Amino acid sequence: MSVACGRYAAAFSLDDPDVLVGAALCCPMCLGGASRTEIGTVDGEVVGTCACGDCGATWSLALEPQQLLRLALDPPRGADVRFSRRFPPSII
């Protein structure tokens, strides 16, 4: 069974340590750290679509440009962060 937990603003900064960034990516339902985040765009906005491997919950994270940069250049150890094939969006 999958529970949709809603949409949240990601709560970490560019210079936060891995432990805080990892906590921001944890499941809001069970606080499990076994989540997968796929980053892409939805209606022109950068969004992380997340799924928990522990309880099956799903949620989305609204990401600011600095947060996107942090996840692209230095994702926290153990985090399963993936980028959509269509990301970044086409300039054309």
Secondary structure, DSSP 8 states (H G I E B T S, - for coil): ---EEEEEE----TT--HHHHHHHTS-TTT--S-EEEEEEEETTEEEEEEEETTT--EEEEE--HHHHHHHHH---TT-EEEE-TT-S----
